[in-house]
C-alpha cells in the first residue's frame, strides 16, 4: 500500500529578491540576477570542491606532494626557495579551503535547521515558535534554553515518580 506524501510548504510569503538564490531568480526588470547566478555557481563549486577535498584521493595527492617536496630537498640544497614553495602552496590552499569549508558548514547548518523546523511544525503539541529560534538574540536564546531545561527536568521528575509508582505496583502483585 502506498501512503500519500504530505506536501512541504517552505514559505507562505514570497522571499525578498535579494534572499532568493535559485537558478531562475530574476530582478524586477525580468533579468536573471548576476548575484544569484554567481551564488548558485559558487555554491555548486564549493560543494564539489569540499567533496573532492575530503576524498581519499585528495589526501593521497597532498601526501604525495609533501613527499615529493621533501625528497627534492637535497637536490635544491634545502634552499629558501625550496621552503618557500611548500609554505606558499599550503598557505594559499588553506586560505581558499577556509571559505569552501565555511560555505559547506553554512549550507549543512541551514539544511539541518529547515529539517528540524519541519519536524517541530509537524509535531502535534509542539511550540511552533521553536522552529525559528536561530533568529533570536543570544539573551533570548539563553532564556528559552533555561525555560526548556526546567520543563524537561519537571517532565523527567514526573516520569520518574510514575515509574516508581509502577515498580511499587508490580512489586505488590508479585
Secondary structure, DSSP 4 states (H G I P E B T S, - for coil): -PPPPPPP---SSPPPGGG--STT-B-TTSPBPHHHHHHHHHHHHHHHHHHHHTSHHHHHHHHHHHHHHHHTTGGGTT-HHHHHHHHHHHHHHHHHHHHHHHHHHHHHHHHHHHHHHHHHHHSTT--GGGGGGGGS-HHHHHHHHHHHHHHHHHHHHHHHHHHHHHHHHHHHH-
